[in-house]
């Protein structure tokens, strides 16, 4: 019997055929979560598959019962935030079509838009067009563009994009009414 972590390893290593076989043998793996210690604990196979933009496999996971709004992961909580973090527009669109909560708490009152604004490990410099399209898609689905995170920074997605230098997302957010925390606080006075 394979474990959920074995399925996740196959997904993470881009071995979609192996992942398909494991899921075919044990469909219940679609609803499992990682038991590994660390920040990725609680992540589901769907979290990993959307982060790799494996949309065909994502559809199969969803058909097998994967929760598009799973929030057990210790890192970005939702599959939507994982897809947005990687600029995987197709996976974001698939999740939204299947009922993902566009304003779901991704971590500390952030949304997937905050993850998009941060632009993954490259701060949006690699494949900036994908991050631009992802931001537009989330806005089209009525994400709270000026939602402020809790914690030290009380930041909006625009604050995150500016801090990371994610120019493509900055332009989209400003064009659609995105504000910095300072701008929102001025408006509250």
VODOMI-194394 format. One record per atom (N, C-alpha, C, O): residue number from 1; x, y, z; atom name; residue in one letter. Coordinates in steps of 0.1 Angstrom, whole numbers, always signed. Each point is the difference from the previous one (the first is absolute). Layout:
N
NUM,X,Y,Z,CA,A
...
//
This chain:
189
1,+8,-12,+0,N,X
1,-8,+12,+0,CA,X
1,+9,+12,+0,C,X
1,+9,+2,+8,O,X
2,-12,+7,-17,N,X
2,+7,+13,-1,CA,X
2,-5,+10,+10,C,X
2,-12,-1,+4,O,X
3,+20,+10,+0,N,X
3,-4,+11,+10,CA,X
3,-3,+13,-8,C,X
3,+4,+1,-12,O,X
4,-11,+8,+18,N,X
4,-3,+13,-6,CA,X
4,+14,+7,-3,C,X
4,+1,+6,-11,O,X
5,+9,-8,+19,N,X
5,+12,+7,-2,CA,X
5,+7,-6,-12,C,X
5,+8,+7,-7,O,X
6,-10,-20,+4,N,X
6,+6,-6,-12,CA,X
6,-7,+6,-13,C,X
6,+7,+3,-10,O,X
7,-20,-1,+11,N,X
7,-7,+7,-11,CA,X
7,+5,+14,-2,C,X
7,+3,+4,-11,O,X
8,-1,+3,+22,N,X
8,+5,+14,+0,CA,X
8,+14,+0,-6,C,X
8,+3,+9,-8,O,X
9,+5,-18,+12,N,X
9,+14,-1,-6,CA,X
9,+0,-2,-15,C,X
9,+7,+7,-7,O,X
10,-16,-15,+2,N,X
10,-2,-2,-14,CA,X
10,-4,+13,-7,C,X
10,+6,+4,-11,O,X
11,-15,+3,+17,N,X
11,-5,+13,-6,CA,X
11,+12,+10,+0,C,X
11,+2,+6,-10,O,X
12,+4,-5,+22,N,X
12,+11,+10,+2,CA,X
12,+11,-3,-10,C,X
12,+7,+10,-5,O,X
13,-4,-22,+2,N,X
13,+11,-4,-10,CA,X
13,-5,+0,-14,C,X
13,+8,-4,-9,O,X
14,-20,+8,+6,N,X
14,-5,+1,-14,CA,X
14,-3,-13,-6,C,X
14,+0,-2,-12,O,X
15,-2,-9,+20,N,X
15,-3,-13,-5,CA,X
15,-15,-2,+0,C,X
15,-5,-8,+8,O,X
16,-1,+14,-17,N,X
16,-15,+0,-1,CA,X
16,-5,-14,-3,C,X
16,-10,-4,+6,O,X
17,+17,-4,-14,N,X
17,-5,-13,-3,CA,X
17,+0,-9,+13,C,X
17,-9,-7,+2,O,X
18,+20,+8,+6,N,X
18,+0,-7,+13,CA,X
18,-11,+5,+9,C,X
18,-7,-8,+6,O,X
19,+5,+21,-6,N,X
19,-11,+5,+9,CA,X
19,-13,-5,-5,C,X
19,-9,-4,+8,O,X
20,+7,+4,-21,N,X
20,-13,-5,-6,CA,X
20,-2,-15,+5,C,X
20,-11,-4,+3,O,X
21,+22,-4,-4,N,X
21,-1,-14,+3,CA,X
21,-3,-2,+15,C,X
21,-9,-8,+4,O,X
22,+16,+16,+5,N,X
22,-3,-1,+14,CA,X
22,-14,+4,+3,C,X
22,-7,-7,+8,O,X
23,+2,+17,-14,N,X
23,-14,+4,+3,CA,X
23,-10,-10,-6,C,X
23,-11,-2,+6,O,X
24,+14,-4,-17,N,X
24,-9,-10,-6,CA,X
24,-1,-12,+10,C,X
24,-10,-6,+1,O,X
25,+22,+2,+5,N,X
25,+0,-11,+9,CA,X
25,-7,+3,+14,C,X
25,-6,-8,+6,O,X
26,+8,+21,-2,N,X
26,-6,+4,+13,CA,X
26,-6,+14,-1,C,X
26,+6,+10,+4,O,X
27,-18,-9,-9,N,X
27,-7,+13,-2,CA,X
27,-1,+8,+13,C,X
27,-1,+12,+0,O,X
28,+1,-19,+12,N,X
28,-2,+7,+12,CA,X
28,+12,+9,+3,C,X
28,+0,+9,+9,O,X
29,+12,-11,-16,N,X
29,+11,+9,+2,CA,X
29,-3,+14,-4,C,X
29,+7,+10,+5,O,X
30,-17,-8,-13,N,X
30,-4,+14,-4,CA,X
30,-4,+9,+11,C,X
30,+1,+12,+0,O,X
31,-6,-19,+11,N,X
31,-5,+8,+11,CA,X
31,+9,+0,+12,C,X
31,-3,+6,+11,O,X
32,+15,-12,-12,N,X
32,+10,+0,+10,CA,X
32,+8,+13,+1,C,X
32,-1,+9,-8,O,X
33,+9,-8,+19,N,X
33,+9,+11,+2,CA,X
33,+13,-5,+5,C,X
33,+1,-10,+6,O,X
34,+9,+18,-9,N,X
34,+14,-4,+4,CA,X
34,+1,+0,+15,C,X
34,-5,+9,+7,O,X
35,+12,-19,-2,N,X
35,+3,-1,+14,CA,X
35,+15,+4,+3,C,X
35,+4,-1,+12,O,X
36,+3,+6,-22,N,X
36,+14,+4,+3,CA,X
36,+0,+12,+9,C,X
36,-8,+9,-1,O,X
37,+19,-9,+9,N,X
37,+2,+12,+8,CA,X
37,+4,+12,-8,C,X
37,+6,-2,-11,O,X
38,-8,+14,+16,N,X
38,+4,+12,-7,CA,X
38,-11,+8,-6,C,X
38,-12,-3,+3,O,X
39,+16,+13,-11,N,X
39,-10,+9,-5,CA,X
39,-9,-5,-10,C,X
39,-11,+6,-3,O,X
40,+14,-18,-3,N,X
40,-9,-6,-10,CA,X
40,-9,-10,+6,C,X
40,-8,-7,-8,O,X
41,+8,+5,+21,N,X
41,-9,-10,+7,CA,X
41,-14,+4,-3,C,X
41,-4,+12,+0,O,X
42,-4,-22,-3,N,X
42,-15,+3,-2,CA,X
42,-3,+3,-15,C,X
42,-12,+0,-3,O,X
43,+22,+1,-5,N,X
43,-3,+3,-14,CA,X
43,-6,-13,-7,C,X
43,+4,-11,+4,O,X
44,-12,+13,-13,N,X
44,-7,-11,-7,CA,X
44,+7,-2,-14,C,X
44,+7,+8,-4,O,X
45,-10,-19,-2,N,X
45,+5,-2,-14,CA,X
45,-5,+11,-9,C,X
45,+7,+4,-9,O,X
46,-19,+1,+12,N,X
46,-5,+11,-9,CA,X
46,+8,+13,+2,C,X
46,+3,+7,-10,O,X
47,+2,-4,+22,N,X
47,+9,+11,+2,CA,X
47,+12,-1,-9,C,X
47,+3,+9,-7,O,X
48,+3,-21,+7,N,X
48,+12,-2,-8,CA,X
48,-3,+0,-15,C,X
48,+8,+6,-7,O,X
49,-19,-12,+3,N,X
49,-3,-1,-14,CA,X
49,-3,+14,-6,C,X
49,+4,+3,-11,O,X
50,-11,+5,+18,N,X
50,-3,+14,-5,CA,X
50,+13,+8,+0,C,X
50,+2,+8,-9,O,X
51,+7,-10,+18,N,X
51,+12,+8,+1,CA,X
51,+9,-4,-12,C,X
51,+9,+7,-5,O,X
52,-11,-19,-1,N,X
52,+7,-5,-11,CA,X
52,-8,+2,-13,C,X
52,+5,-4,-11,O,X
53,-17,+10,+12,N,X
53,-8,+3,-11,CA,X
53,-4,-13,-8,C,X
53,-2,+0,-12,O,X
54,+0,-11,+19,N,X
54,-4,-13,-6,CA,X
54,-15,+0,-1,C,X
54,-6,-8,+8,O,X
55,+0,+15,-17,N,X
55,-14,+2,+1,CA,X
55,-8,-12,-3,C,X
55,-11,-2,+6,O,X
56,+16,-7,-15,N,X
56,-8,-13,-2,CA,X
56,+0,-8,+12,C,X
56,-10,-6,+4,O,X
57,+21,+5,+3,N,X
57,+1,-8,+12,CA,X
57,-8,+7,+11,C,X
57,-7,-7,+8,O,X
58,+7,+20,-8,N,X
58,-9,+8,+10,CA,X
58,-14,-4,-1,C,X
58,-7,-3,+9,O,X
59,+2,+3,-22,N,X
59,-14,-4,-3,CA,X
59,-3,-14,+6,C,X
59,-10,-2,+6,O,X
60,+20,-7,-8,N,X
60,-3,-14,+5,CA,X
60,+0,+0,+15,C,X
60,-8,-7,+6,O,X
61,+17,+15,+0,N,X
61,+0,+1,+15,CA,X
61,-14,+5,+5,C,X
61,-6,-5,+10,O,X
62,+1,+15,-17,N,X
62,-13,+6,+4,CA,X
62,-11,-10,-1,C,X
62,-9,-1,+8,O,X
63,+9,-6,-20,N,X
63,-10,-10,-2,CA,X
63,+1,-11,+10,C,X
63,-10,-7,+3,O,X
64,+22,+5,+3,N,X
64,+2,-11,+10,CA,X
64,-3,+6,+14,C,X
64,+2,-8,+10,O,X
65,-7,+20,-9,N,X
65,-4,+5,+13,CA,X
65,+10,+10,+7,C,X
65,-3,+4,+11,O,X
66,+13,+0,-18,N,X
66,+9,+10,+6,CA,X
66,-7,+13,+2,C,X
66,-9,+4,-8,O,X
67,+12,+2,+20,N,X
67,-7,+13,+4,CA,X
67,+7,+12,-6,C,X
67,+12,+2,+4,O,X
68,-19,+5,-12,N,X
68,+7,+12,-6,CA,X
68,+2,+11,+10,C,X
68,+7,+10,-3,O,X
69,-14,-11,+14,N,X
69,+2,+10,+11,CA,X
69,+7,-5,+12,C,X
69,-1,+5,+11,O,X
70,+9,-16,-13,N,X
70,+8,-6,+12,CA,X
70,+8,+11,+6,C,X
70,+7,+8,-7,O,X
71,-6,-8,+20,N,X
71,+8,+11,+7,CA,X
71,+9,-6,+11,C,X
71,+3,+7,+10,O,X
72,+1,-19,-12,N,X
72,+8,-6,+11,CA,X
72,+15,+3,-2,C,X
72,+8,-2,+10,O,X
73,-3,+6,-22,N,X
73,+14,+2,-2,CA,X
73,+5,+11,+9,C,X
73,-7,+9,+3,O,X
74,+20,-11,+1,N,X
74,+6,+10,+9,CA,X
74,+5,+12,-7,C,X
74,+1,+11,+6,O,X
75,+3,-13,-19,N,X
75,+5,+11,-8,CA,X
75,-12,+7,-5,C,X
75,-10,+1,+7,O,X
76,+9,+5,-19,N,X
76,-12,+5,-6,CA,X
76,-11,-11,+2,C,X
76,+2,-11,-5,O,X
77,-12,+14,+12,N,X
77,-10,-10,+4,CA,X
77,-8,-6,-12,C,X
77,-2,-13,+0,O,X
78,-2,+20,-9,N,X
78,-10,-5,-10,CA,X
78,+7,-4,-13,C,X
78,+11,+6,-4,O,X
79,-17,-16,-3,N,X
79,+6,-3,-13,CA,X
79,+0,+12,-10,C,X
79,+9,+2,-8,O,X
80,-19,+7,+10,N,X
80,-1,+12,-9,CA,X
80,+12,+9,+3,C,X
80,+6,+5,-10,O,X
81,-2,-3,+22,N,X
81,+12,+8,+3,CA,X
81,+13,-7,-5,C,X
81,+9,+7,-5,O,X
82,-9,-20,+5,N,X
82,+12,-7,-5,CA,X
82,+1,+2,-15,C,X
82,+11,+3,-5,O,X
83,-22,-4,-2,N,X
83,+0,+2,-15,CA,X
83,+4,+15,-3,C,X
83,+7,+2,-9,O,X
84,-13,+7,+17,N,X
84,+3,+14,-2,CA,X
84,+14,+3,+2,C,X
84,+7,+8,-7,O,X
85,-1,-14,+18,N,X
85,+14,+3,+3,CA,X
85,+9,-4,-11,C,X
85,+11,+6,-2,O,X
86,-15,-16,-6,N,X
86,+9,-5,-11,CA,X
86,-4,+6,-13,C,X
86,+6,-2,-10,O,X
87,-16,+11,+10,N,X
87,-5,+6,-12,CA,X
87,-6,-10,-10,C,X
87,+1,+2,-12,O,X
88,-7,-12,+17,N,X
88,-7,-10,-8,CA,X
88,-14,+4,-3,C,X
88,-9,-5,+6,O,X
89,+7,+13,-16,N,X
89,-13,+6,-3,CA,X
89,-10,-11,-4,C,X
89,-11,+1,+5,O,X
90,+15,-11,-12,N,X
90,-9,-11,-4,CA,X
90,-5,-7,+12,C,X
90,-12,-3,+1,O,X
91,+21,+0,+9,N,X
91,-5,-7,+12,CA,X
91,-9,+9,+8,C,X
91,-9,-5,+6,O,X
92,+12,+18,-5,N,X
92,-8,+9,+7,CA,X
92,-14,+0,-6,C,X
92,-10,+0,+7,O,X
93,+9,+1,-20,N,X
93,-13,+0,-7,CA,X
93,-7,-13,+3,C,X
93,-12,+1,+2,O,X
94,+18,-12,-3,N,X
94,-6,-13,+3,CA,X
94,-6,+0,+15,C,X
94,-11,-5,+2,O,X
95,+19,+9,+7,N,X
95,-5,+0,+14,CA,X
95,-12,+10,+2,C,X
95,-10,-4,+6,O,X
96,+11,+15,-12,N,X
96,-12,+10,+1,CA,X
96,-12,-6,-7,C,X
96,-11,+1,+5,O,X
97,+12,-8,-16,N,X
97,-11,-7,-7,CA,X
97,-6,-11,+9,C,X
97,-12,-3,-1,O,X
98,+20,-2,+10,N,X
98,-4,-11,+8,CA,X
98,-4,+4,+15,C,X
98,+0,-8,+9,O,X
99,-2,+21,-8,N,X
99,-5,+5,+13,CA,X
99,+10,+5,+10,C,X
99,-3,+2,+12,O,X
100,+16,+0,-16,N,X
100,+10,+6,+9,CA,X
100,-5,+14,+5,C,X
100,-5,+8,-8,O,X
101,+7,-6,+21,N,X
101,-4,+13,+6,CA,X
101,+11,+10,-3,C,X
101,+11,+0,+5,O,X
102,-14,+10,-14,N,X
102,+10,+10,-5,CA,X
102,+5,+8,+12,C,X
102,+11,+5,+0,O,X
103,-19,-3,+10,N,X
103,+4,+8,+12,CA,X
103,+3,-9,+12,C,X
103,+1,+5,+11,O,X
104,+1,-18,-13,N,X
104,+4,-9,+11,CA,X
104,+13,+4,+6,C,X
104,+9,+5,-6,O,X
105,-8,-6,+19,N,X
105,+12,+3,+8,CA,X
105,+11,-9,-4,C,X
105,+0,-12,+3,O,X
106,+10,+18,-10,N,X
106,+12,-7,-5,CA,X
106,+10,-1,+11,C,X
106,+8,-10,+1,O,X
107,-7,+20,+8,N,X
107,+9,+0,+12,CA,X
107,-1,+14,+6,C,X
107,+3,+10,-7,O,X
108,-7,-9,+19,N,X
108,-1,+13,+7,CA,X
108,-8,+10,-7,C,X
108,+4,+12,-1,O,X
109,-16,-16,-3,N,X
109,-9,+9,-7,CA,X
109,+4,+4,-14,C,X
109,-5,+10,-6,O,X
110,+16,-16,+1,N,X
110,+3,+2,-14,CA,X
110,-9,-8,-10,C,X
110,-7,-9,+5,O,X
111,+7,+13,-17,N,X
111,-7,-8,-10,CA,X
111,+10,-5,-11,C,X
111,+12,+3,+1,O,X
112,-17,-10,-10,N,X
112,+8,-5,-11,CA,X
112,+6,+12,-8,C,X
112,+11,-1,-6,O,X
113,-17,+13,+7,N,X
113,+5,+12,-7,CA,X
113,+13,+4,+7,C,X
113,+9,+5,-7,O,X
114,-8,-6,+20,N,X
114,+12,+3,+7,CA,X
114,+12,-9,-5,C,X
114,+11,+4,-2,O,X
115,-15,-17,+0,N,X
115,+10,-10,-5,CA,X
115,+5,+4,-14,C,X
115,+12,-1,-3,O,X
116,-22,+5,-5,N,X
116,+4,+4,-14,CA,X
116,+9,+13,+1,C,X
116,+10,+0,-7,O,X
117,-14,+9,+15,N,X
117,+8,+12,+2,CA,X
117,+14,-2,+4,C,X
117,+10,+6,-4,O,X
118,-8,-16,+13,N,X
118,+13,-4,+4,CA,X
118,+8,-7,-11,C,X
118,+13,+1,+0,O,X
119,-19,-7,-9,N,X
119,+6,-5,-12,CA,X
119,+9,-12,+2,C,X
119,+10,-2,-8,O,X
120,-12,-6,+18,N,X
120,+7,-12,+1,CA,X
120,+15,+2,+3,C,X
120,+4,+11,+5,O,X
121,+4,-21,-8,N,X
121,+14,+1,+4,CA,X
121,+8,+10,-9,C,X
121,+11,+4,+4,O,X
122,-17,+1,-15,N,X
122,+7,+10,-9,CA,X
122,-6,+14,+2,C,X
122,+4,+9,-8,O,X
123,-13,-7,+17,N,X
123,-7,+13,+2,CA,X
123,-7,+4,-12,C,X
123,-1,+13,-2,O,X
124,-3,-22,-7,N,X
124,-7,+3,-12,CA,X
124,+8,+4,-11,C,X
124,-5,+4,-11,O,X
125,+18,-4,+12,N,X
125,+9,+4,-11,CA,X
125,+1,-10,-11,C,X
125,+2,+3,-12,O,X
126,-3,-16,+16,N,X
126,+0,-11,-9,CA,X
126,-15,-2,-4,C,X
126,-8,-3,+8,O,X
127,+5,+4,-21,N,X
127,-13,-2,-5,CA,X
127,-10,+10,+6,C,X
127,-11,-3,+5,O,X
128,+14,+16,-6,N,X
128,-8,+10,+5,CA,X
128,-14,+1,-6,C,X
128,-10,+4,+6,O,X
129,+9,-9,-19,N,X
129,-13,+0,-7,CA,X
129,-9,-10,+7,C,X
129,-12,+3,+1,O,X
130,+17,-14,+4,N,X
130,-9,-9,+8,CA,X
130,-5,+6,+12,C,X
130,-12,-2,+4,O,X
131,+20,+9,+4,N,X
131,-5,+7,+12,CA,X
131,-10,+11,-3,C,X
131,-9,+2,+7,O,X
132,+12,+5,-18,N,X
132,-10,+10,-4,CA,X
132,-13,-6,-4,C,X
132,-11,+5,+5,O,X
133,+11,-16,-12,N,X
133,-13,-7,-4,CA,X
133,-7,-5,+12,C,X
133,-12,+0,+1,O,X
134,+20,-6,+9,N,X
134,-6,-6,+12,CA,X
134,-6,+11,+8,C,X
134,-12,-2,+5,O,X
135,+18,+14,-3,N,X
135,-6,+11,+7,CA,X
135,-13,+4,-7,C,X
135,-10,+2,+7,O,X
136,+10,+0,-20,N,X
136,-12,+4,-7,CA,X
136,-11,-10,+2,C,X
136,-12,+3,+2,O,X
137,+15,-16,-2,N,X
137,-10,-11,+2,CA,X
137,-6,+1,+13,C,X
137,-12,-1,+2,O,X
138,+20,+3,+9,N,X
138,-5,+1,+13,CA,X
138,-9,+12,+2,C,X
138,-10,+0,+7,O,X
139,+14,+11,-13,N,X
139,-8,+13,+0,CA,X
139,-13,-2,-7,C,X
139,-11,+4,+5,O,X
140,+11,-11,-16,N,X
140,-12,-3,-7,CA,X
140,-10,-8,+8,C,X
140,-12,+1,-1,O,X
141,+18,-10,+10,N,X
141,-9,-8,+8,CA,X
141,-2,+7,+14,C,X
141,-4,-7,+10,O,X
142,+6,+20,-10,N,X
142,-4,+8,+12,CA,X
142,+8,-2,+13,C,X
142,-6,+0,+11,O,X
143,+19,-2,-13,N,X
143,+8,-1,+12,CA,X
143,+0,+14,+7,C,X
143,-2,+10,-7,O,X
144,+3,-10,+20,N,X
144,+0,+13,+7,CA,X
144,+14,+6,-2,C,X
144,+10,-3,+7,O,X
145,-9,+12,-17,N,X
145,+12,+5,-5,CA,X
145,+8,+8,+11,C,X
145,+12,+1,+0,O,X
146,-19,+4,+10,N,X
146,+7,+8,+10,CA,X
146,-1,-6,+14,C,X
146,+1,+7,+10,O,X
147,-3,-20,-10,N,X
147,+0,-7,+13,CA,X
147,+14,+1,+7,C,X
147,+10,-2,-6,O,X
148,-11,+5,+19,N,X
148,+12,+2,+7,CA,X
148,+3,-12,+9,C,X
148,-9,-6,+6,O,X
149,+21,+1,-7,N,X
149,+4,-12,+8,CA,X
149,+2,+4,+15,C,X
149,+1,+12,+3,O,X
150,-2,-22,+5,N,X
150,+3,+3,+14,CA,X
150,+15,-3,+3,C,X
150,+7,-5,-9,O,X
151,-3,+10,+20,N,X
151,+14,-2,+3,CA,X
151,+8,+13,+0,C,X
151,-6,+11,+1,O,X
152,+19,-12,-2,N,X
152,+9,+11,+1,CA,X
152,-2,+11,-10,C,X
152,+1,+12,+3,O,X
153,-5,-16,-16,N,X
153,+0,+10,-10,CA,X
153,-14,+5,-4,C,X
153,-1,+11,-6,O,X
154,-9,-18,+9,N,X
154,-14,+5,-3,CA,X
154,-1,+3,-15,C,X
154,-7,+9,-3,O,X
155,+14,-17,-5,N,X
155,+2,+4,-14,CA,X
155,-11,-4,-9,C,X
155,-8,-9,+2,O,X
156,+7,+17,-13,N,X
156,-9,-4,-11,CA,X
156,+8,-7,-10,C,X
156,+12,-1,+1,O,X
157,-19,-5,-11,N,X
157,+8,-6,-11,CA,X
157,+9,+10,-7,C,X
157,+11,-4,-5,O,X
158,-16,+16,+3,N,X
158,+9,+10,-6,CA,X
158,+12,+3,+8,C,X
158,+11,+1,-6,O,X
159,-12,-1,+19,N,X
159,+12,+1,+9,CA,X
159,+10,-11,-3,C,X
159,+12,+2,-2,O,X
160,-17,-14,+1,N,X
160,+8,-12,-3,CA,X
160,+7,+1,-14,C,X
160,+12,-3,-1,O,X
161,-20,+7,-9,N,X
161,+6,+1,-13,CA,X
161,+11,+11,-1,C,X
161,+10,-2,-6,O,X
162,-12,+13,+13,N,X
162,+10,+10,+1,CA,X
162,+12,-4,+7,C,X
162,+12,+2,-5,O,X
163,-14,-9,+16,N,X
163,+12,-5,+8,CA,X
163,+8,-10,-8,C,X
163,+12,+0,+2,O,X
164,-19,-8,-10,N,X
164,+7,-10,-8,CA,X
164,+5,+5,-13,C,X
164,+8,-7,-7,O,X
165,-13,+19,+3,N,X
165,+4,+5,-13,CA,X
165,-7,-7,-12,C,X
165,+6,-1,-11,O,X
166,-18,-4,+13,N,X
166,-7,-7,-10,CA,X
166,-8,+10,-8,C,X
166,-12,+2,+1,O,X
167,+19,+3,-11,N,X
167,-5,+11,-8,CA,X
167,-13,-3,-8,C,X
167,-9,+8,+0,O,X
168,+8,-20,-5,N,X
168,-11,-4,-8,CA,X
168,-13,+1,+9,C,X
168,-10,+4,-5,O,X
169,+11,-10,+17,N,X
169,-11,+0,+9,CA,X
169,-3,+14,+6,C,X
169,-12,+3,+2,O,X
170,+22,+5,+0,N,X
170,-2,+13,+5,CA,X
170,-9,+8,-10,C,X
170,-9,+6,+4,O,X
171,+13,-7,-17,N,X
171,-8,+7,-10,CA,X
171,-15,-5,+0,C,X
171,-9,+9,-1,O,X
172,+7,-22,+2,N,X
172,-14,-5,+0,CA,X
172,-8,+5,+12,C,X
172,-11,+4,-1,O,X
173,+18,-5,+12,N,X
173,-7,+4,+13,CA,X
173,-3,+15,+0,C,X
173,-12,+4,+3,O,X
174,+21,+4,-7,N,X
174,-3,+15,-1,CA,X
174,-11,+3,-10,C,X
174,-9,+8,+3,O,X
175,+10,-15,-14,N,X
175,-11,+2,-11,CA,X
175,-14,-3,+5,C,X
175,-10,+5,-4,O,X
176,+9,-15,+13,N,X
176,-13,-5,+5,CA,X
176,-3,+5,+14,C,X
176,-9,-5,+7,O,X
177,+16,+16,-2,N,X
177,-4,+6,+13,CA,X
177,+7,-5,+12,C,X
177,-4,+3,+11,O,X
178,+15,-10,-13,N,X
178,+8,-5,+11,CA,X
178,+6,+11,+7,C,X
178,+5,+10,-6,O,X
179,-4,-11,+19,N,X
179,+6,+11,+9,CA,X
179,+10,-6,+9,C,X
179,+0,-12,+3,O,X
180,+9,+20,+2,N,X
180,+10,-4,+10,CA,X
180,-7,+2,+13,C,X
180,-11,+6,+1,O,X
181,+16,-12,+10,N,X
181,-5,+2,+13,CA,X
181,+0,+14,+4,C,X
181,-10,+5,+6,O,X
182,+20,+3,-10,N,X
182,+1,+14,+4,CA,X
182,-11,+8,-7,C,X
182,-6,+8,+6,O,X
183,+3,-12,-19,N,X
183,-11,+7,-7,CA,X
183,-13,-3,+6,C,X
183,-9,+9,+1,O,X
184,+7,-21,+3,N,X
184,-13,-4,+7,CA,X
184,-1,+7,+13,C,X
184,-11,+5,+4,O,X
185,+21,-4,+4,N,X
185,+0,+7,+13,CA,X
185,-3,+15,-2,C,X
185,-7,+6,+8,O,X
186,+12,+0,-19,N,X
186,-3,+14,-2,CA,X
186,-15,+2,-3,C,X
186,-6,+10,+4,O,X
187,+1,-20,-12,N,X
187,-15,+1,-3,CA,X
187,-8,-2,+12,C,X
187,-12,+4,+0,O,X
188,+17,-10,+11,N,X
188,-8,-3,+12,CA,X
188,-1,+12,+9,C,X
188,-8,+1,+9,O,X
189,+17,+9,-12,N,X
189,+1,+12,+9,CA,X
189,-11,+10,-3,C,X
189,-1,+10,+6,O,X
//
